[in-house]
Amino acid sequence: MPMTHLARYPLLLEAVFEHTPDECSDRHNIPKVLTLICGFRSETSREAGRAENTSRVNLLQLEQQLLFRPDDHVVSTSNE
């Protein structure tokens, strides 16, 4: 899942950063990448929350449209 990977990258990059020599150009770039990843992760989490809320609203609207009458029967498609 993409969210899982976004959560793991900062941990991996922090470990790489700790072992990166001071004279290496990556020592300067890794913190920038960490900031970008954290921003993406926050944005993705926010959008996922919105999508989840939208799905709940849609399900509630569908539920309100259902009509149950006393003579209705539940039909199973399984072979039980």
Secondary structure, 3 states (H helix, E strand, C coil): CHHHHHHHHHHHHHHHHHCCCCCCCHHHHHHHHHHHHHHHHHHHHHHHHHHHHHHHHHHHHHHHHCCCCCCCCCCCCCCC
